[in-house]
Amino acid sequence: MPQSPPHHAKVLIYSHDTYGLGHLRRCRTIAHSLVRQYKGISVLILSGSALIGRFEFKARVDFVRIPGVIKLYNGDYTSMGLHIDLEETLSIRESIIFNTANSFQPDVLIVDKEPLGLKGEVKRTLQHLHQQGVHTVLGLRDVLDTPELLKKEWQHKGITREVLQQYDDIWIYGPQLMGNPLKGLPFADVIEQRGLYTGFLHRHLPQAKTEPLNDLPEQYLLVTPGGGGDGVEMVDWVISAYEQAEAELPWPAVIIAGPFMNSKDRQAFENRVKKLSRVTLLTFISQLEHVMANAQAVVAMGGYNTFCEILSFNQRALFIPRKEPRLEQFIRVKKATELGWATMLDPDQLTGSDAPLKMVNALKALPNQARPYTMQADTYLSGVATIGQRFNKIMVKRGINLEPNLA
């Protein structure tokens, strides 16, 4: 495969994007960090997210949108916009992925979370690029799931030691104190051979605000369920707390419901919020970083990206992690509370008639909660710098000397 010109590198990032915004936002963060650190890098993101066009991208970062597939809450998949069979959609996606990679001719391929992609759609591309000498990277979250559930899931998807050996690097986007994300799998030792614990991905404020945020209260509690597809219960608990004791709570609430929240649920929340004087409900803000940085505290579920943002902006946080269909959020949040970085309400404790009162008490306690940096959480936000350093070493081995971006 032809090499890129001297001092220039091309990176292809694959993100399957079937549920929420997490994969896209993580890949976008990595892409932006690379072009921020070095001149002469071009990054192309392959994504199935219907909302990718609503995000701002830096110069030298672009995307190709592949037909969307939705992952339902029960784990099944269905085509998003095309009224065709799922297998046809997957065939189109696989073809676009392969041909884009073949035309773009990247120096590095980064695959987010799914080693073979959705339903194996990256398998042919991975094998082809690996054989052509492209440096292949599998990027994993700090936590995937419990060993038992992950083993069952990866066996079903056909992910084996041989598959992982097609990756030159495995980047774990978290610190080693979070544990081996493949613990309990028969090939967990691959992490020791090819793994790099990067630390959490530090988030920066966008330089320019693209959305008017002047209508928000001067001080407020941010409530964010991420994409919103699985955040209905959390939003309901928060609104119930304000319905029960609005005047007693420390700050007004700004709820960002998320673009994937069911319209019926969102409308029901809007009707309830209209009766409250200190609660604002919005659907989507692409620059959530500004809203989070200016908040007094945050209520969230504990997904990877929101978690990184909370640490990056040194925010007090109350997490209410989901426990279905996987325990990823619960495992991450439990560790964070043990480290003193945040507090948690177990959703299993919010099922009775006293759930609103428990929520009220948890919100009242937030002003006195220590911020994560007081417990050294900032020392684990090295992901962006670590990836940049590793990327430079990869390029040097390929005979490409990148020029640092000193601006």
Contacts in CASP RR format, 6 or more apart in sequence:
PFRMAT RR
TARGET T0000
AUTHOR 0000-0000-0000
METHOD contacts of the structure
MODEL  1
MPQSPPHHAKVLIYSHDTYGLGHLRRCRTIAHSLVRQYKGISVLILSGSA
LIGRFEFKARVDFVRIPGVIKLYNGDYTSMGLHIDLEETLSIRESIIFNT
ANSFQPDVLIVDKEPLGLKGEVKRTLQHLHQQGVHTVLGLRDVLDTPELL
KKEWQHKGITREVLQQYDDIWIYGPQLMGNPLKGLPFADVIEQRGLYTGF
LHRHLPQAKTEPLNDLPEQYLLVTPGGGGDGVEMVDWVISAYEQAEAELP
WPAVIIAGPFMNSKDRQAFENRVKKLSRVTLLTFISQLEHVMANAQAVVA
MGGYNTFCEILSFNQRALFIPRKEPRLEQFIRVKKATELGWATMLDPDQL
TGSDAPLKMVNALKALPNQARPYTMQADTYLSGVATIGQRFNKIMVKRGI
NLEPNLA
1 105 0 8 1.000
1 132 0 8 1.000
1 133 0 8 1.000
1 134 0 8 1.000
2 105 0 8 1.000
3 107 0 8 1.000
3 398 0 8 1.000
3 399 0 8 1.000
3 400 0 8 1.000
4 10 0 8 1.000
4 105 0 8 1.000
4 107 0 8 1.000
4 400 0 8 1.000
6 399 0 8 1.000
6 400 0 8 1.000
6 401 0 8 1.000
7 39 0 8 1.000
7 40 0 8 1.000
7 400 0 8 1.000
7 401 0 8 1.000
7 402 0 8 1.000
7 403 0 8 1.000
8 40 0 8 1.000
8 41 0 8 1.000
8 42 0 8 1.000
8 400 0 8 1.000
9 38 0 8 1.000
9 40 0 8 1.000
9 41 0 8 1.000
9 42 0 8 1.000
9 107 0 8 1.000
9 108 0 8 1.000
9 395 0 8 1.000
9 398 0 8 1.000
9 400 0 8 1.000
9 402 0 8 1.000
10 41 0 8 1.000
10 42 0 8 1.000
10 43 0 8 1.000
10 44 0 8 1.000
10 104 0 8 1.000
10 105 0 8 1.000
10 106 0 8 1.000
10 107 0 8 1.000
10 108 0 8 1.000
11 31 0 8 1.000
11 34 0 8 1.000
11 41 0 8 1.000
11 42 0 8 1.000
11 43 0 8 1.000
11 44 0 8 1.000
11 106 0 8 1.000
11 107 0 8 1.000
11 108 0 8 1.000
11 109 0 8 1.000
11 110 0 8 1.000
12 43 0 8 1.000
12 44 0 8 1.000
12 46 0 8 1.000
12 100 0 8 1.000
12 101 0 8 1.000
12 104 0 8 1.000
12 106 0 8 1.000
12 108 0 8 1.000
12 109 0 8 1.000
12 110 0 8 1.000
13 27 0 8 1.000
13 30 0 8 1.000
13 31 0 8 1.000
13 43 0 8 1.000
13 44 0 8 1.000
13 45 0 8 1.000
13 46 0 8 1.000
13 109 0 8 1.000
13 110 0 8 1.000
13 111 0 8 1.000
13 112 0 8 1.000
14 46 0 8 1.000
14 97 0 8 1.000
14 109 0 8 1.000
14 110 0 8 1.000
14 111 0 8 1.000
14 112 0 8 1.000
14 117 0 8 1.000
14 122 0 8 1.000
14 125 0 8 1.000
15 23 0 8 1.000
15 24 0 8 1.000
15 26 0 8 1.000
15 27 0 8 1.000
15 45 0 8 1.000
15 46 0 8 1.000
15 47 0 8 1.000
15 48 0 8 1.000
15 49 0 8 1.000
15 112 0 8 1.000
16 23 0 8 1.000
16 48 0 8 1.000
16 69 0 8 1.000
16 112 0 8 1.000
16 113 0 8 1.000
16 114 0 8 1.000
16 117 0 8 1.000
16 118 0 8 1.000
16 121 0 8 1.000
17 23 0 8 1.000
17 24 0 8 1.000
17 47 0 8 1.000
17 48 0 8 1.000
17 49 0 8 1.000
17 52 0 8 1.000
17 68 0 8 1.000
18 48 0 8 1.000
18 68 0 8 1.000
18 69 0 8 1.000
18 70 0 8 1.000
18 71 0 8 1.000
18 77 0 8 1.000
18 118 0 8 1.000
19 70 0 8 1.000
19 71 0 8 1.000
19 229 0 8 1.000
19 260 0 8 1.000
20 49 0 8 1.000
20 226 0 8 1.000
20 227 0 8 1.000
20 228 0 8 1.000
20 229 0 8 1.000
20 260 0 8 1.000
21 49 0 8 1.000
21 51 0 8 1.000
21 226 0 8 1.000
21 227 0 8 1.000
21 259 0 8 1.000
21 260 0 8 1.000
21 305 0 8 1.000
22 226 0 8 1.000
22 227 0 8 1.000
22 303 0 8 1.000
22 304 0 8 1.000
22 305 0 8 1.000
23 47 0 8 1.000
23 49 0 8 1.000
23 112 0 8 1.000
23 113 0 8 1.000
24 45 0 8 1.000
24 47 0 8 1.000
24 49 0 8 1.000
24 51 0 8 1.000
24 52 0 8 1.000
24 55 0 8 1.000
25 305 0 8 1.000
26 112 0 8 1.000
26 173 0 8 1.000
26 201 0 8 1.000
26 304 0 8 1.000
26 305 0 8 1.000
27 45 0 8 1.000
27 47 0 8 1.000
27 110 0 8 1.000
27 112 0 8 1.000
28 45 0 8 1.000
28 55 0 8 1.000
28 57 0 8 1.000
28 61 0 8 1.000
29 201 0 8 1.000
29 203 0 8 1.000
29 305 0 8 1.000
29 384 0 8 1.000
30 110 0 8 1.000
30 201 0 8 1.000
30 384 0 8 1.000
30 387 0 8 1.000
31 43 0 8 1.000
31 45 0 8 1.000
31 57 0 8 1.000
31 58 0 8 1.000
31 61 0 8 1.000
32 57 0 8 1.000
32 58 0 8 1.000
32 61 0 8 1.000
33 201 0 8 1.000
33 384 0 8 1.000
33 387 0 8 1.000
33 388 0 8 1.000
34 41 0 8 1.000
34 43 0 8 1.000
34 387 0 8 1.000
34 388 0 8 1.000
34 391 0 8 1.000
35 41 0 8 1.000
35 43 0 8 1.000
35 58 0 8 1.000
35 59 0 8 1.000
35 60 0 8 1.000
35 61 0 8 1.000
35 405 0 8 1.000
36 58 0 8 1.000
36 405 0 8 1.000
37 384 0 8 1.000
37 388 0 8 1.000
37 404 0 8 1.000
37 405 0 8 1.000
38 388 0 8 1.000
38 391 0 8 1.000
38 392 0 8 1.000
38 402 0 8 1.000
38 403 0 8 1.000
38 404 0 8 1.000
38 405 0 8 1.000
39 402 0 8 1.000
39 403 0 8 1.000
39 404 0 8 1.000
39 405 0 8 1.000
40 60 0 8 1.000
40 402 0 8 1.000
40 403 0 8 1.000
41 60 0 8 1.000
41 402 0 8 1.000
42 60 0 8 1.000
42 61 0 8 1.000
42 62 0 8 1.000
43 60 0 8 1.000
43 61 0 8 1.000
43 62 0 8 1.000
44 61 0 8 1.000
44 62 0 8 1.000
44 63 0 8 1.000
44 64 0 8 1.000
44 100 0 8 1.000
44 104 0 8 1.000
44 106 0 8 1.000
45 52 0 8 1.000
45 61 0 8 1.000
45 62 0 8 1.000
45 63 0 8 1.000
45 64 0 8 1.000
46 63 0 8 1.000
46 64 0 8 1.000
46 66 0 8 1.000
46 96 0 8 1.000
46 97 0 8 1.000
46 100 0 8 1.000
47 63 0 8 1.000
47 64 0 8 1.000
47 65 0 8 1.000
47 66 0 8 1.000
48 65 0 8 1.000
48 66 0 8 1.000
48 67 0 8 1.000
48 68 0 8 1.000
48 69 0 8 1.000
48 93 0 8 1.000
49 65 0 8 1.000
49 68 0 8 1.000
50 68 0 8 1.000
50 80 0 8 1.000
50 81 0 8 1.000
51 259 0 8 1.000
51 284 0 8 1.000
52 63 0 8 1.000
52 65 0 8 1.000
53 63 0 8 1.000
53 65 0 8 1.000
54 284 0 8 1.000
54 286 0 8 1.000
55 286 0 8 1.000
56 206 0 8 1.000
56 210 0 8 1.000
56 286 0 8 1.000
56 287 0 8 1.000
57 63 0 8 1.000
64 96 0 8 1.000
64 100 0 8 1.000
66 92 0 8 1.000
66 93 0 8 1.000
66 96 0 8 1.000
66 97 0 8 1.000
67 79 0 8 1.000
67 80 0 8 1.000
67 81 0 8 1.000
67 82 0 8 1.000
67 89 0 8 1.000
67 92 0 8 1.000
67 93 0 8 1.000
67 96 0 8 1.000
68 79 0 8 1.000
68 80 0 8 1.000
68 81 0 8 1.000
68 82 0 8 1.000
68 89 0 8 1.000
68 93 0 8 1.000
69 77 0 8 1.000
69 78 0 8 1.000
69 79 0 8 1.000
69 80 0 8 1.000
69 86 0 8 1.000
69 89 0 8 1.000
69 90 0 8 1.000
69 93 0 8 1.000
69 118 0 8 1.000
70 77 0 8 1.000
70 78 0 8 1.000
70 79 0 8 1.000
70 80 0 8 1.000
71 77 0 8 1.000
72 78 0 8 1.000
73 230 0 8 1.000
73 325 0 8 1.000
74 325 0 8 1.000
75 325 0 8 1.000
77 86 0 8 1.000
77 118 0 8 1.000
77 119 0 8 1.000
78 86 0 8 1.000
79 85 0 8 1.000
79 86 0 8 1.000
79 89 0 8 1.000
82 88 0 8 1.000
82 89 0 8 1.000
90 118 0 8 1.000
90 119 0 8 1.000
90 121 0 8 1.000
93 118 0 8 1.000
93 121 0 8 1.000
94 120 0 8 1.000
94 121 0 8 1.000
94 124 0 8 1.000
97 121 0 8 1.000
97 122 0 8 1.000
97 125 0 8 1.000
98 124 0 8 1.000
98 125 0 8 1.000
98 128 0 8 1.000
101 109 0 8 1.000
101 125 0 8 1.000
101 128 0 8 1.000
101 129 0 8 1.000
102 128 0 8 1.000
106 129 0 8 1.000
106 134 0 8 1.000
107 134 0 8 1.000
107 135 0 8 1.000
107 394 0 8 1.000
107 395 0 8 1.000
107 398 0 8 1.000
107 400 0 8 1.000
108 134 0 8 1.000
108 135 0 8 1.000
108 136 0 8 1.000
108 137 0 8 1.000
108 391 0 8 1.000
108 394 0 8 1.000
109 125 0 8 1.000
109 126 0 8 1.000
109 129 0 8 1.000
109 134 0 8 1.000
109 135 0 8 1.000
109 136 0 8 1.000
109 137 0 8 1.000
110 137 0 8 1.000
110 138 0 8 1.000
110 139 0 8 1.000
110 171 0 8 1.000
111 117 0 8 1.000
111 122 0 8 1.000
111 126 0 8 1.000
111 136 0 8 1.000
111 137 0 8 1.000
111 138 0 8 1.000
111 139 0 8 1.000
111 167 0 8 1.000
112 139 0 8 1.000
113 139 0 8 1.000
113 140 0 8 1.000
113 141 0 8 1.000
113 144 0 8 1.000
114 120 0 8 1.000
114 122 0 8 1.000
114 157 0 8 1.000
115 122 0 8 1.000
115 138 0 8 1.000
115 159 0 8 1.000
115 163 0 8 1.000
115 164 0 8 1.000
115 167 0 8 1.000
116 122 0 8 1.000
116 123 0 8 1.000
116 126 0 8 1.000
116 157 0 8 1.000
116 158 0 8 1.000
116 159 0 8 1.000
116 163 0 8 1.000
117 123 0 8 1.000
120 157 0 8 1.000
126 136 0 8 1.000
126 166 0 8 1.000
127 166 0 8 1.000
129 136 0 8 1.000
130 136 0 8 1.000
130 166 0 8 1.000
130 167 0 8 1.000
130 168 0 8 1.000
135 168 0 8 1.000
135 169 0 8 1.000
135 394 0 8 1.000
135 398 0 8 1.000
136 166 0 8 1.000
136 167 0 8 1.000
136 168 0 8 1.000
136 169 0 8 1.000
137 167 0 8 1.000
137 168 0 8 1.000
137 169 0 8 1.000
137 170 0 8 1.000
137 171 0 8 1.000
138 164 0 8 1.000
138 167 0 8 1.000
138 169 0 8 1.000
138 170 0 8 1.000
138 171 0 8 1.000
139 170 0 8 1.000
139 171 0 8 1.000
139 172 0 8 1.000
139 173 0 8 1.000
140 170 0 8 1.000
140 171 0 8 1.000
140 172 0 8 1.000
140 173 0 8 1.000
140 181 0 8 1.000
140 182 0 8 1.000
141 172 0 8 1.000
141 173 0 8 1.000
141 174 0 8 1.000
141 181 0 8 1.000
141 304 0 8 1.000
141 328 0 8 1.000
142 172 0 8 1.000
142 173 0 8 1.000
142 174 0 8 1.000
142 175 0 8 1.000
142 178 0 8 1.000
142 179 0 8 1.000
142 181 0 8 1.000
142 199 0 8 1.000
142 200 0 8 1.000
142 304 0 8 1.000
142 332 0 8 1.000
143 178 0 8 1.000
143 181 0 8 1.000
143 304 0 8 1.000
143 328 0 8 1.000
143 331 0 8 1.000
143 332 0 8 1.000
144 150 0 8 1.000
144 181 0 8 1.000
144 182 0 8 1.000
144 326 0 8 1.000
144 328 0 8 1.000
145 153 0 8 1.000
145 326 0 8 1.000
145 327 0 8 1.000
145 328 0 8 1.000
145 331 0 8 1.000
146 326 0 8 1.000
146 327 0 8 1.000
146 331 0 8 1.000
147 183 0 8 1.000
147 184 0 8 1.000
147 185 0 8 1.000
149 326 0 8 1.000
149 327 0 8 1.000
150 182 0 8 1.000
150 184 0 8 1.000
150 185 0 8 1.000
151 184 0 8 1.000
151 185 0 8 1.000
154 185 0 8 1.000
160 187 0 8 1.000
161 186 0 8 1.000
161 187 0 8 1.000
161 190 0 8 1.000
164 170 0 8 1.000
164 187 0 8 1.000
164 190 0 8 1.000
164 194 0 8 1.000
165 190 0 8 1.000
167 194 0 8 1.000
168 194 0 8 1.000
169 194 0 8 1.000
169 195 0 8 1.000
169 196 0 8 1.000
169 390 0 8 1.000
169 394 0 8 1.000
170 190 0 8 1.000
170 191 0 8 1.000
170 194 0 8 1.000
170 195 0 8 1.000
170 196 0 8 1.000
171 195 0 8 1.000
171 196 0 8 1.000
171 198 0 8 1.000
171 387 0 8 1.000
171 390 0 8 1.000
172 181 0 8 1.000
172 191 0 8 1.000
172 195 0 8 1.000
172 196 0 8 1.000
172 197 0 8 1.000
172 198 0 8 1.000
172 199 0 8 1.000
173 198 0 8 1.000
173 199 0 8 1.000
173 200 0 8 1.000
173 201 0 8 1.000
173 304 0 8 1.000
173 383 0 8 1.000
174 197 0 8 1.000
174 198 0 8 1.000
174 199 0 8 1.000
174 200 0 8 1.000
174 201 0 8 1.000
174 380 0 8 1.000
174 383 0 8 1.000
175 197 0 8 1.000
175 199 0 8 1.000
175 200 0 8 1.000
175 380 0 8 1.000
175 382 0 8 1.000
176 197 0 8 1.000
177 335 0 8 1.000
177 339 0 8 1.000
177 380 0 8 1.000
178 332 0 8 1.000
178 335 0 8 1.000
180 188 0 8 1.000
180 191 0 8 1.000
181 191 0 8 1.000
182 188 0 8 1.000
182 190 0 8 1.000
182 191 0 8 1.000
196 386 0 8 1.000
196 390 0 8 1.000
198 382 0 8 1.000
198 383 0 8 1.000
198 386 0 8 1.000
198 387 0 8 1.000
198 390 0 8 1.000
199 380 0 8 1.000
199 381 0 8 1.000
199 382 0 8 1.000
199 383 0 8 1.000
199 386 0 8 1.000
200 307 0 8 1.000
200 308 0 8 1.000
200 311 0 8 1.000
200 312 0 8 1.000
200 380 0 8 1.000
200 381 0 8 1.000
200 382 0 8 1.000
200 383 0 8 1.000
201 308 0 8 1.000
201 381 0 8 1.000
201 383 0 8 1.000
201 384 0 8 1.000
202 308 0 8 1.000
202 312 0 8 1.000
202 381 0 8 1.000
202 382 0 8 1.000
202 383 0 8 1.000
202 384 0 8 1.000
202 385 0 8 1.000
203 289 0 8 1.000
203 308 0 8 1.000
203 309 0 8 1.000
203 312 0 8 1.000
203 313 0 8 1.000
204 289 0 8 1.000
204 312 0 8 1.000
205 289 0 8 1.000
205 290 0 8 1.000
205 293 0 8 1.000
206 287 0 8 1.000
206 289 0 8 1.000
206 290 0 8 1.000
209 287 0 8 1.000
209 290 0 8 1.000
210 286 0 8 1.000
210 287 0 8 1.000
211 285 0 8 1.000
211 286 0 8 1.000
211 287 0 8 1.000
213 285 0 8 1.000
213 290 0 8 1.000
213 291 0 8 1.000
213 294 0 8 1.000
215 280 0 8 1.000
216 254 0 8 1.000
216 280 0 8 1.000
216 291 0 8 1.000
216 294 0 8 1.000
217 251 0 8 1.000
217 252 0 8 1.000
217 254 0 8 1.000
217 280 0 8 1.000
219 251 0 8 1.000
219 252 0 8 1.000
219 296 0 8 1.000
220 251 0 8 1.000
220 252 0 8 1.000
220 253 0 8 1.000
220 254 0 8 1.000
220 280 0 8 1.000
220 294 0 8 1.000
220 295 0 8 1.000
220 296 0 8 1.000
221 249 0 8 1.000
221 250 0 8 1.000
221 251 0 8 1.000
221 252 0 8 1.000
221 253 0 8 1.000
221 254 0 8 1.000
221 295 0 8 1.000
221 296 0 8 1.000
221 297 0 8 1.000
221 298 0 8 1.000
221 299 0 8 1.000
221 363 0 8 1.000
221 366 0 8 1.000
222 254 0 8 1.000
222 256 0 8 1.000
222 291 0 8 1.000
222 292 0 8 1.000
222 295 0 8 1.000
222 297 0 8 1.000
222 298 0 8 1.000
222 299 0 8 1.000
223 234 0 8 1.000
223 235 0 8 1.000
223 238 0 8 1.000
223 253 0 8 1.000
223 254 0 8 1.000
223 255 0 8 1.000
223 256 0 8 1.000
223 298 0 8 1.000
223 299 0 8 1.000
223 300 0 8 1.000
224 255 0 8 1.000
224 256 0 8 1.000
224 258 0 8 1.000
224 288 0 8 1.000
224 292 0 8 1.000
224 298 0 8 1.000
224 299 0 8 1.000
224 300 0 8 1.000
224 306 0 8 1.000
225 231 0 8 1.000
225 232 0 8 1.000
225 234 0 8 1.000
225 235 0 8 1.000
225 256 0 8 1.000
225 257 0 8 1.000
225 258 0 8 1.000
225 261 0 8 1.000
225 300 0 8 1.000
225 301 0 8 1.000
226 256 0 8 1.000
226 258 0 8 1.000
226 300 0 8 1.000
226 301 0 8 1.000
226 303 0 8 1.000
226 305 0 8 1.000
226 306 0 8 1.000
227 258 0 8 1.000
227 259 0 8 1.000
227 260 0 8 1.000
227 261 0 8 1.000
228 257 0 8 1.000
228 258 0 8 1.000
228 259 0 8 1.000
228 260 0 8 1.000
228 261 0 8 1.000
229 258 0 8 1.000
229 260 0 8 1.000
229 261 0 8 1.000
229 262 0 8 1.000
230 301 0 8 1.000
230 322 0 8 1.000
231 261 0 8 1.000
231 301 0 8 1.000
231 322 0 8 1.000
232 261 0 8 1.000
232 262 0 8 1.000
232 265 0 8 1.000
233 320 0 8 1.000
233 347 0 8 1.000
233 350 0 8 1.000
234 299 0 8 1.000
234 301 0 8 1.000
234 320 0 8 1.000
234 347 0 8 1.000
235 255 0 8 1.000
235 257 0 8 1.000
235 261 0 8 1.000
235 269 0 8 1.000
236 269 0 8 1.000
237 320 0 8 1.000
237 350 0 8 1.000
237 355 0 8 1.000
237 356 0 8 1.000
237 359 0 8 1.000
238 253 0 8 1.000
238 255 0 8 1.000
238 299 0 8 1.000
238 359 0 8 1.000
238 363 0 8 1.000
239 255 0 8 1.000
239 269 0 8 1.000
239 272 0 8 1.000
239 273 0 8 1.000
239 276 0 8 1.000
239 279 0 8 1.000
240 355 0 8 1.000
240 356 0 8 1.000
240 359 0 8 1.000
241 249 0 8 1.000
241 356 0 8 1.000
241 359 0 8 1.000
241 360 0 8 1.000
241 363 0 8 1.000
242 249 0 8 1.000
242 253 0 8 1.000
242 276 0 8 1.000
242 278 0 8 1.000
242 279 0 8 1.000
243 272 0 8 1.000
243 275 0 8 1.000
243 276 0 8 1.000
243 356 0 8 1.000
244 356 0 8 1.000
244 357 0 8 1.000
244 360 0 8 1.000
245 360 0 8 1.000
246 276 0 8 1.000
246 277 0 8 1.000
246 278 0 8 1.000
246 279 0 8 1.000
248 360 0 8 1.000
248 364 0 8 1.000
249 278 0 8 1.000
249 360 0 8 1.000
249 363 0 8 1.000
249 364 0 8 1.000
250 296 0 8 1.000
250 363 0 8 1.000
250 364 0 8 1.000
250 366 0 8 1.000
250 367 0 8 1.000
251 296 0 8 1.000
251 297 0 8 1.000
252 278 0 8 1.000
252 279 0 8 1.000
252 280 0 8 1.000
253 278 0 8 1.000
253 279 0 8 1.000
253 280 0 8 1.000
254 280 0 8 1.000
254 282 0 8 1.000
254 291 0 8 1.000
254 295 0 8 1.000
255 269 0 8 1.000
255 273 0 8 1.000
255 279 0 8 1.000
255 280 0 8 1.000
255 281 0 8 1.000
255 282 0 8 1.000
256 282 0 8 1.000
256 283 0 8 1.000
256 284 0 8 1.000
256 285 0 8 1.000
256 288 0 8 1.000
256 291 0 8 1.000
257 266 0 8 1.000
257 269 0 8 1.000
257 281 0 8 1.000
257 282 0 8 1.000
257 283 0 8 1.000
257 284 0 8 1.000
258 283 0 8 1.000
258 284 0 8 1.000
259 283 0 8 1.000
259 284 0 8 1.000
261 283 0 8 1.000
266 281 0 8 1.000
266 283 0 8 1.000
269 281 0 8 1.000
270 281 0 8 1.000
273 279 0 8 1.000
273 280 0 8 1.000
273 281 0 8 1.000
285 291 0 8 1.000
288 309 0 8 1.000
289 309 0 8 1.000
289 313 0 8 1.000
292 298 0 8 1.000
292 309 0 8 1.000
292 310 0 8 1.000
292 313 0 8 1.000
292 315 0 8 1.000
293 313 0 8 1.000
293 315 0 8 1.000
295 315 0 8 1.000
296 316 0 8 1.000
296 366 0 8 1.000
296 367 0 8 1.000
297 315 0 8 1.000
297 316 0 8 1.000
297 317 0 8 1.000
297 318 0 8 1.000
297 366 0 8 1.000
297 367 0 8 1.000
297 369 0 8 1.000
298 306 0 8 1.000
298 310 0 8 1.000
298 315 0 8 1.000
298 316 0 8 1.000
298 317 0 8 1.000
298 318 0 8 1.000
299 317 0 8 1.000
299 318 0 8 1.000
299 319 0 8 1.000
299 320 0 8 1.000
299 363 0 8 1.000
300 306 0 8 1.000
300 307 0 8 1.000
300 310 0 8 1.000
300 317 0 8 1.000
300 318 0 8 1.000
300 319 0 8 1.000
300 320 0 8 1.000
301 319 0 8 1.000
301 320 0 8 1.000
301 321 0 8 1.000
301 322 0 8 1.000
301 329 0 8 1.000
302 319 0 8 1.000
302 321 0 8 1.000
302 329 0 8 1.000
302 332 0 8 1.000
302 333 0 8 1.000
303 321 0 8 1.000
303 328 0 8 1.000
303 329 0 8 1.000
303 332 0 8 1.000
304 332 0 8 1.000
307 332 0 8 1.000
307 333 0 8 1.000
307 336 0 8 1.000
308 381 0 8 1.000
309 315 0 8 1.000
310 317 0 8 1.000
310 342 0 8 1.000
310 372 0 8 1.000
311 341 0 8 1.000
311 372 0 8 1.000
311 377 0 8 1.000
311 378 0 8 1.000
311 380 0 8 1.000
311 381 0 8 1.000
312 381 0 8 1.000
314 371 0 8 1.000
314 372 0 8 1.000
314 373 0 8 1.000
314 377 0 8 1.000
314 378 0 8 1.000
315 371 0 8 1.000
315 372 0 8 1.000
316 342 0 8 1.000
316 366 0 8 1.000
316 367 0 8 1.000
316 369 0 8 1.000
316 370 0 8 1.000
316 371 0 8 1.000
317 341 0 8 1.000
317 342 0 8 1.000
317 343 0 8 1.000
317 372 0 8 1.000
318 342 0 8 1.000
318 343 0 8 1.000
318 344 0 8 1.000
318 345 0 8 1.000
318 362 0 8 1.000
318 363 0 8 1.000
318 366 0 8 1.000
319 329 0 8 1.000
319 333 0 8 1.000
319 336 0 8 1.000
319 337 0 8 1.000
319 342 0 8 1.000
319 343 0 8 1.000
319 344 0 8 1.000
319 345 0 8 1.000
320 344 0 8 1.000
320 345 0 8 1.000
320 347 0 8 1.000
320 350 0 8 1.000
321 329 0 8 1.000
321 330 0 8 1.000
321 332 0 8 1.000
321 333 0 8 1.000
321 344 0 8 1.000
321 347 0 8 1.000
322 329 0 8 1.000
322 330 0 8 1.000
322 347 0 8 1.000
323 329 0 8 1.000
323 330 0 8 1.000
323 347 0 8 1.000
323 348 0 8 1.000
330 346 0 8 1.000
333 342 0 8 1.000
333 344 0 8 1.000
334 344 0 8 1.000
336 342 0 8 1.000
336 344 0 8 1.000
337 343 0 8 1.000
337 344 0 8 1.000
339 375 0 8 1.000
339 377 0 8 1.000
340 370 0 8 1.000
340 372 0 8 1.000
340 375 0 8 1.000
341 372 0 8 1.000
341 375 0 8 1.000
341 377 0 8 1.000
342 369 0 8 1.000
342 372 0 8 1.000
343 362 0 8 1.000
343 365 0 8 1.000
343 366 0 8 1.000
343 369 0 8 1.000
345 358 0 8 1.000
345 359 0 8 1.000
345 362 0 8 1.000
349 355 0 8 1.000
349 358 0 8 1.000
350 358 0 8 1.000
350 359 0 8 1.000
372 378 0 8 1.000
392 402 0 8 1.000
395 401 0 8 1.000
395 402 0 8 1.000
END
